Amino acid sequence: MSYTNENKSYTERVQCPYCREVIKAPNQPDVTFLCPNCGRELITYDKEGEVPQNIKKWNWGAFFLTWIWGVMNGVYWPLITIPFGFLFVVTDSLFIVDFLWCVISIGMGIALGINGNKWAWKAKYWRSTADFLRVQRKWTIAALWVVAIGFIITVICTLFFDFSNLH
């Protein structure tokens, strides 16, 4: 197998996903080269170009874990819900704050569910589409665990605790 370390212009700086060192990489897509630090094989891809077809699908991890998923996948705009969540907790049932928080959270979950894969693909360097899909599958499993545990806790609290005297 031949590598293209020679005779290529190395103008783009990327982080090697194996050793985490910042290295120079060919600034053209579909070029196989070796990391100069760890010697692992890397492949470049066009971040600005078309997103691979097999990752254009719904992302349950992004839908349920919004800002946590976003931060870990290089998509930072979902952090805007944190101030609304804080206001939701601090304000004593102000309808407008509760309503805004719900609308923003649900809207963001839907936007991330639909576009999360595309945004995450462009935000970080991924070894391959298979690696990307493996990571996103782990996020889906984590999200489903969080939802299941939340549901179980809600059922237990509803069955075993008397909430009638809270007000």
trRosetta pair geometry for C-beta under 8 A, 3 or more apart (Angstrom, degrees):
i j d omega theta_ij theta_ji phi_ij phi_ji
1 32 7.9 -65 165 119 113 152
3 32 5.8 -106 -127 114 70 92
3 33 5.7 104 -178 -123 104 42
3 34 5.6 10 -166 -22 161 96
3 41 7.5 -132 -104 -121 119 91
4 7 7.4 -84 -169 67 78 84
4 8 5.3 70 148 -39 101 137
4 26 6.7 -2 109 -44 119 153
4 31 5.2 -90 66 -168 144 98
4 32 6.2 110 12 66 99 62
4 33 5.6 -73 66 -79 77 87
5 8 7.2 -111 -168 27 15 115
5 33 5.3 120 -78 -146 69 94
5 34 5.9 -29 -67 32 126 93
8 26 4.4 -41 160 -101 135 116
8 28 7.7 -122 -156 28 111 112
8 31 6.5 118 -135 -167 155 150
8 33 7.3 -110 53 -83 155 133
9 26 6.8 95 69 -135 53 70
9 27 6.6 -43 98 27 96 98
10 24 3.7 69 157 146 119 118
10 25 6.3 137 -144 58 86 7
10 26 6.1 -59 -95 -75 63 47
10 27 7.6 132 -145 -20 26 82
11 24 7.3 46 -38 -158 8 101
11 27 4.8 -35 58 -21 97 134
12 24 7.2 122 72 -159 45 58
12 25 5.0 -45 82 67 97 88
12 26 7.3 4 34 103 107 19
12 27 4.1 130 -22 -90 110 92
12 44 7.9 107 65 -132 141 130
13 22 5.5 21 177 177 108 104
13 23 7.1 166 -149 82 65 27
13 24 6.1 -43 -96 -96 65 52
13 25 7.2 129 -121 14 16 86
14 22 7.2 175 91 -148 23 64
14 23 6.4 -27 66 62 71 76
14 25 4.7 0 17 -1 118 139
14 44 8.0 -179 -14 -111 159 89
14 125 5.3 103 -169 -85 114 152
15 20 6.0 -6 180 -155 108 48
15 21 7.1 168 -150 86 66 23
15 22 5.4 -41 -93 -92 68 64
15 23 7.6 114 -124 15 22 77
15 125 6.0 179 57 29 79 138
16 19 4.9 14 94 47 131 83
16 20 6.4 -77 72 -25 79 12
16 21 5.3 13 25 53 116 73
16 22 7.8 -154 -1 -86 77 15
16 23 5.5 50 -43 1 102 125
16 35 4.5 63 -118 -123 139 138
16 37 6.5 -146 9 47 159 119
16 38 6.4 160 148 21 153 118
16 40 7.1 122 -172 55 119 115
16 42 6.7 -102 -127 -73 82 140
17 20 7.7 25 -148 -75 18 55
17 42 7.8 142 21 -113 94 106
17 125 6.0 -144 -58 106 102 104
17 126 7.4 57 -79 -143 151 23
17 127 5.2 -113 60 -61 157 93
17 131 7.9 66 150 159 164 159
18 35 6.6 -147 48 3 119 162
18 38 5.2 -135 104 82 122 159
18 40 4.6 76 8 21 164 160
19 35 6.4 159 20 146 120 151
19 37 5.0 -141 88 104 160 124
19 38 3.9 179 -41 -38 130 129
19 40 7.4 172 -18 11 97 121
21 35 7.4 120 60 -177 109 119
21 37 4.6 70 42 -6 154 166
21 38 7.5 162 19 -20 119 98
23 35 5.8 -156 -33 -144 170 79
23 36 6.0 160 -139 28 124 96
23 37 6.6 -130 -77 -5 122 107
24 36 8.0 26 42 -1 84 130
25 31 8.0 148 173 79 86 119
25 33 6.8 167 -141 58 75 141
25 42 7.1 -84 -120 113 119 139
25 44 5.7 148 161 -87 120 116
26 31 4.3 -36 70 83 146 159
26 33 6.1 147 -6 -29 109 143
26 44 5.5 -118 71 -18 91 155
27 44 7.7 -158 -121 -164 17 154
28 31 5.6 80 80 -28 87 126
28 44 6.6 93 83 99 43 144
29 44 5.6 -143 -128 117 35 92
29 45 5.1 34 -139 -149 97 34
29 46 3.8 -46 -66 -40 135 88
29 49 6.7 -37 -52 13 153 145
30 43 6.9 -8 -136 -177 36 100
30 44 6.7 -60 8 77 18 78
30 45 6.8 61 -54 -101 55 59
31 43 7.1 162 76 -153 38 56
31 44 4.7 11 46 30 87 117
32 41 6.3 -9 -169 -169 100 101
32 42 7.3 157 -152 83 52 44
32 43 5.3 -23 -96 -99 68 80
33 41 7.7 153 84 -151 26 57
33 42 5.7 -26 69 65 73 92
33 43 7.9 144 21 -93 64 33
33 44 7.3 30 13 -25 109 101
34 39 5.6 -12 -177 -152 116 47
34 40 7.0 153 -152 74 69 26
34 41 6.1 -43 -98 -96 66 50
34 42 7.1 133 -122 16 16 86
35 38 4.9 11 93 48 131 82
35 39 6.2 -63 67 -9 81 12
35 40 5.0 16 19 49 119 76
35 42 5.7 89 -51 -21 86 123
36 39 7.9 26 -150 -71 14 52
42 127 7.5 -105 -129 -131 69 72
43 127 7.6 77 37 -177 93 55
43 128 6.9 49 50 -84 129 85
45 49 7.9 -119 161 47 77 115
45 126 8.0 -24 35 63 140 85
46 49 3.4 30 119 11 128 123
46 50 7.5 43 88 33 119 59
47 121 7.8 178 -137 135 73 76
47 122 5.3 111 -175 -140 89 68
48 122 7.7 82 -87 -137 36 111
51 55 6.3 -101 163 74 103 107
51 56 6.1 118 105 -68 116 97
51 117 7.5 118 174 121 140 91
51 118 4.8 -77 -73 -125 169 83
51 121 5.3 106 -135 81 105 153
51 122 7.2 -71 -87 -47 105 97
52 55 5.2 68 76 13 95 102
52 56 7.6 -157 98 -21 50 87
52 121 7.4 -156 24 -145 88 152
52 129 4.9 -68 74 -97 166 136
53 56 5.8 -53 -156 17 40 116
54 57 7.9 -27 171 -14 40 114
54 129 5.9 82 72 163 115 142
54 133 7.3 -42 130 -66 105 137
55 117 4.7 -168 159 168 93 128
55 118 7.5 149 115 -72 102 52
55 121 5.9 118 111 -69 152 136
55 129 5.9 -136 -41 -150 115 101
55 132 6.0 -16 -103 112 142 133
55 133 6.4 -134 -99 -72 92 90
55 136 7.7 125 -145 7 100 157
56 117 6.6 -171 -101 88 29 133
56 118 6.7 38 -107 -66 76 99
57 117 6.5 51 50 -5 57 159
58 63 7.4 6 178 -39 93 132
58 113 5.3 0 -157 171 85 90
58 114 6.8 -27 -109 -94 69 41
59 62 4.0 41 109 19 120 114
59 63 6.4 163 95 -20 64 86
59 69 7.9 150 141 170 122 151
59 112 6.7 -85 76 146 115 75
59 113 5.6 -161 58 -140 66 43
59 116 3.9 -101 52 71 146 128
59 117 5.1 169 -55 -43 124 86
59 120 7.8 127 -112 5 166 134
59 136 6.0 -81 -131 -164 105 121
59 139 7.3 6 -178 97 100 129
59 140 7.3 -125 -167 -74 58 97
60 63 5.3 -52 -143 35 37 117
60 64 6.2 15 167 -3 71 109
60 113 7.0 34 -90 -126 34 98
60 139 7.7 162 82 114 70 85
60 140 4.4 71 64 -129 109 90
60 143 5.3 -174 133 80 88 144
60 144 6.9 25 136 -53 137 91
61 64 6.7 -67 -142 46 23 93
61 65 5.6 -28 180 29 64 118
61 69 5.2 144 140 -112 89 136
61 116 7.6 -169 77 137 80 156
61 136 6.2 -157 27 -164 135 65
61 138 7.8 39 -85 90 150 50
61 139 2.7 53 -141 135 165 102
61 140 4.7 -88 -41 -63 93 47
61 142 6.4 53 -122 58 105 96
61 143 4.6 -166 -111 -23 51 129
62 65 7.0 -70 -112 59 17 79
62 66 6.9 61 178 -101 55 39
62 69 4.7 -159 -103 120 53 152
62 70 7.3 85 -137 -62 88 71
62 73 7.6 -52 -90 28 102 155
62 75 8.0 18 -130 59 118 149
62 109 7.8 151 128 -150 67 54
62 112 3.8 -145 154 153 107 105
62 113 5.8 179 88 -78 98 41
62 116 3.2 -111 -45 -113 178 164
62 117 7.7 -129 -9 -41 146 58
62 120 7.5 -132 -77 -34 130 127
62 139 7.1 41 -39 140 61 140
63 66 7.5 -19 172 -66 15 73
63 109 4.7 63 -163 -178 62 88
63 110 7.2 45 -127 -83 95 30
63 112 5.9 -180 -78 89 43 97
63 113 3.6 38 -78 -78 107 107
63 116 7.5 -114 -42 -17 63 146
63 143 7.2 86 65 -173 79 157
64 109 7.0 55 -72 -141 27 117
64 143 3.8 123 62 -164 132 116
64 144 7.7 148 19 -59 166 41
64 146 6.5 154 145 73 127 121
64 147 5.9 -76 -141 -53 146 113
65 68 4.6 -72 170 64 99 108
65 69 4.2 110 94 -34 102 103
65 139 6.8 -126 40 -171 139 96
65 142 6.9 13 -51 107 151 108
65 143 5.1 -117 -23 -95 105 98
65 146 6.8 108 -79 30 99 158
66 69 6.3 173 102 34 3 103
66 70 6.4 -8 159 -17 51 112
66 78 4.8 -169 166 -172 87 138
66 81 6.5 20 126 24 144 151
66 105 7.1 -111 -34 -151 165 74
66 108 5.4 58 -138 122 131 117
66 109 5.7 -76 -73 -85 111 71
66 112 5.8 165 -120 12 68 161
67 70 5.1 -50 -142 36 35 119
67 71 6.3 38 160 -21 68 100
67 78 4.1 -161 -92 121 65 104
67 79 5.2 108 -145 -86 119 46
67 81 5.8 -140 -44 48 127 110
67 82 6.4 127 -148 -49 176 94
68 71 6.2 -51 -149 33 28 107
68 72 6.6 15 156 -6 61 112
69 72 6.1 -70 -150 46 28 104
69 73 5.9 0 162 2 68 120
69 75 7.7 -4 117 56 77 114
69 78 7.6 20 66 52 81 163
69 112 7.0 114 84 174 131 141
69 116 7.1 -4 132 -153 132 136
69 139 5.8 82 -122 -159 109 133
69 143 7.7 1 -65 -71 128 117
70 73 6.2 -77 -141 50 22 94
70 75 4.2 -92 -148 88 80 88
70 76 6.2 140 148 -96 109 20
70 77 7.0 -113 -166 54 144 54
70 78 3.8 172 -23 32 160 124
70 79 6.9 -139 95 -38 136 71
70 112 7.0 -88 -69 -117 101 135
71 75 7.9 -81 -47 65 23 57
71 76 6.5 61 -99 -108 61 68
71 78 7.8 -107 -33 66 71 105
71 79 7.0 79 -68 -68 100 104
72 139 8.0 172 88 -98 133 119
73 116 7.5 56 92 -178 160 93
73 119 7.7 86 122 106 118 89
73 120 3.9 -39 170 -122 127 110
73 123 6.3 88 141 73 72 136
73 124 6.4 -112 -171 -8 56 131
73 139 7.9 -5 -54 -77 126 155
74 120 6.6 121 51 -136 93 59
74 123 3.2 167 106 142 118 119
74 124 4.4 169 -6 -50 146 93
75 78 6.5 51 120 -2 96 105
75 112 7.6 143 115 -122 150 102
75 116 7.1 -128 18 -140 168 71
75 119 4.7 63 -100 134 131 123
75 120 5.9 -69 -27 -76 119 67
75 123 5.4 -125 -60 -47 70 163
76 79 5.7 -18 177 -4 71 119
77 80 6.3 -11 175 -11 64 110
78 81 6.3 -21 175 6 69 109
78 108 5.7 120 -126 -178 90 131
78 112 6.5 24 -81 -71 134 135
79 82 5.6 -21 -175 -2 66 118
80 83 7.1 -45 -173 28 50 101
80 84 7.4 39 140 -5 69 110
80 104 7.5 -110 112 179 103 131
80 108 7.9 -174 65 -90 100 143
81 84 5.3 -63 -156 46 52 112
81 85 5.8 56 147 -26 81 104
81 101 7.5 96 -157 -149 88 75
81 104 5.9 170 -105 126 90 115
81 105 5.7 92 -138 -90 137 77
81 108 6.1 -107 -53 19 128 164
82 85 5.6 -53 -145 36 31 113
82 86 6.4 35 155 -21 64 103
83 86 5.5 -52 -148 35 35 115
83 87 6.4 35 153 -17 66 103
84 87 5.6 -51 -147 38 34 111
84 88 6.2 44 149 -27 64 103
84 97 7.5 178 -158 -169 76 80
84 100 6.3 -127 -142 116 123 100
84 101 4.4 166 156 -105 108 82
84 104 5.6 79 48 63 177 148
84 105 7.5 -152 101 -47 133 92
85 88 5.3 -48 -147 30 33 119
85 89 6.6 28 155 -14 64 103
85 101 6.4 121 -81 -146 46 123
85 105 7.9 88 -72 -77 94 122
86 89 6.0 -58 -153 37 31 106
86 90 6.0 19 156 -12 68 115
87 90 5.8 -61 -133 45 30 105
87 91 5.5 16 174 -8 71 113
87 97 5.0 -127 137 -159 112 127
87 101 7.0 -164 77 -67 98 120
88 91 6.9 -50 -124 41 15 97
88 97 6.0 -175 -89 142 55 103
88 98 6.2 100 -131 -101 90 58
88 101 4.4 42 -72 -74 125 170
91 94 4.4 -49 156 9 134 112
91 97 4.9 78 55 52 155 163
91 98 8.0 -130 87 -43 119 79
93 98 6.7 3 -149 -42 51 135
94 97 4.3 60 81 15 107 111
94 98 6.6 171 82 -11 53 88
95 98 5.7 -62 -147 41 30 111
95 99 5.9 30 158 -20 69 111
96 99 5.7 -54 -143 38 28 112
96 100 6.2 29 157 -18 64 107
97 100 5.9 -53 -144 38 29 109
97 101 6.2 30 157 -20 63 108
98 101 5.9 -57 -148 36 27 111
98 102 6.4 25 156 -17 63 108
99 102 5.9 -58 -150 37 29 109
99 103 6.2 24 157 -16 66 109
100 103 5.8 -58 -144 39 29 108
100 104 6.0 23 161 -14 67 111
101 104 6.1 -58 -142 41 25 106
101 105 6.0 22 160 -17 63 113
102 105 5.9 -59 -142 40 25 108
102 106 6.1 17 164 -12 64 111
103 106 6.2 -60 -143 41 24 104
103 107 6.0 22 159 -16 62 115
104 107 5.8 -58 -141 42 25 111
104 108 6.0 24 160 -19 63 110
105 108 5.9 -56 -144 37 26 108
105 109 6.3 28 156 -21 62 106
106 109 5.7 -53 -148 34 31 113
106 110 6.5 28 155 -16 64 105
107 110 5.9 -57 -150 37 30 108
107 111 6.2 28 154 -17 66 108
108 111 5.6 -54 -143 39 33 111
108 112 6.0 28 159 -14 68 108
109 112 5.9 -59 -144 42 26 106
109 113 6.1 31 155 -24 64 108
110 113 5.6 -52 -144 34 30 115
110 114 6.4 22 159 -13 64 108
111 114 6.1 -62 -149 41 27 104
111 115 5.9 -27 172 30 66 113
112 115 6.7 -75 -121 62 23 75
112 116 4.3 50 180 -69 68 110
112 119 7.8 -73 -129 37 68 138
113 116 6.3 9 -83 -5 12 119
115 118 5.1 -59 -166 44 69 114
115 119 5.6 63 139 -21 92 106
116 119 5.9 -62 -144 41 30 106
116 120 5.9 24 162 -15 69 111
117 120 5.9 -58 -140 41 27 107
117 121 6.1 33 158 -26 64 108
117 132 7.8 93 -156 155 91 119
117 136 6.5 17 -104 -111 93 159
118 121 5.8 -54 -148 31 26 114
118 122 6.6 12 158 -7 61 110
119 122 6.1 -65 -150 43 29 102
119 123 5.9 29 156 -27 67 116
120 123 5.6 -58 -136 35 30 113
120 124 6.5 -19 -180 21 66 106
120 132 7.5 144 115 -157 109 107
120 136 7.3 139 86 -84 157 111
121 124 7.8 -93 -150 50 14 73
121 126 6.7 -54 -136 0 64 138
121 132 6.2 32 -102 -146 85 152
126 129 7.3 76 119 -83 134 31
126 131 5.5 172 180 87 92 110
126 132 4.3 15 -161 -67 156 100
126 135 7.8 -128 -126 17 111 138
127 131 4.1 70 55 -2 101 164
128 131 4.7 103 50 5 73 99
128 132 7.0 -131 98 -3 43 87
129 132 5.4 -51 -148 37 37 116
129 133 6.2 36 154 -17 68 105
130 133 5.9 -54 -145 39 29 109
130 134 6.4 35 152 -24 63 105
131 134 5.6 -52 -148 32 31 115
131 135 6.5 29 155 -17 64 104
132 135 6.0 -58 -153 36 30 108
132 136 6.3 21 155 -12 66 110
133 136 5.7 -56 -141 42 33 108
133 137 6.2 40 155 -26 65 104
134 137 5.8 -53 -151 31 28 113
134 138 6.9 30 150 -19 61 101
135 138 5.8 -53 -158 31 34 112
135 139 6.8 35 146 -17 65 102
136 139 5.3 -47 -151 34 41 115
136 140 6.5 47 148 -23 66 99
137 140 5.5 -48 -150 32 37 115
137 141 6.5 37 151 -18 65 102
138 141 5.7 -51 -148 36 34 111
138 142 6.3 35 152 -18 65 105
139 142 5.6 -53 -146 38 33 112
139 143 6.2 34 154 -21 65 106
140 143 5.7 -54 -147 36 30 111
140 144 6.4 27 156 -17 64 106
141 144 5.9 -56 -147 37 30 109
141 145 6.5 33 152 -20 63 105
142 145 5.7 -55 -152 35 32 114
142 146 6.5 32 152 -19 65 104
143 146 5.7 -53 -150 35 33 111
143 147 6.4 31 154 -16 66 106
144 147 5.7 -52 -144 39 34 111
144 148 6.1 35 156 -20 66 108
145 148 5.7 -56 -143 39 29 110
145 149 6.2 25 160 -16 65 108
146 149 6.0 -56 -145 39 27 107
146 150 6.2 28 155 -18 62 110
147 150 5.7 -57 -147 39 28 113
147 151 6.3 31 154 -21 64 106
148 151 5.7 -54 -148 35 30 112
148 152 6.4 29 154 -18 64 106
149 152 5.7 -53 -146 37 32 111
149 153 6.3 33 155 -18 65 106
150 153 5.8 -55 -146 38 30 110
150 154 6.3 32 154 -21 64 107
151 154 5.7 -56 -149 36 30 113
151 155 6.4 29 154 -18 65 105
152 155 5.8 -54 -149 36 31 110
152 156 6.3 30 154 -17 65 107
153 156 5.7 -55 -145 39 31 111
153 157 6.2 30 157 -17 65 108
154 157 5.9 -56 -145 39 28 109
154 158 6.2 27 157 -19 64 110
155 158 5.8 -57 -146 37 28 111
155 159 6.2 20 159 -14 65 112
156 159 6.0 -63 -145 41 27 106
156 160 5.9 -18 174 16 66 118
157 160 6.8 -77 -128 52 19 84
157 161 5.1 -29 -165 25 64 125
157 163 8.0 52 156 -52 97 120
158 161 7.5 -35 -75 47 9 84
162 165 6.7 33 125 13 104 96
163 166 5.4 -15 -173 -20 71 123
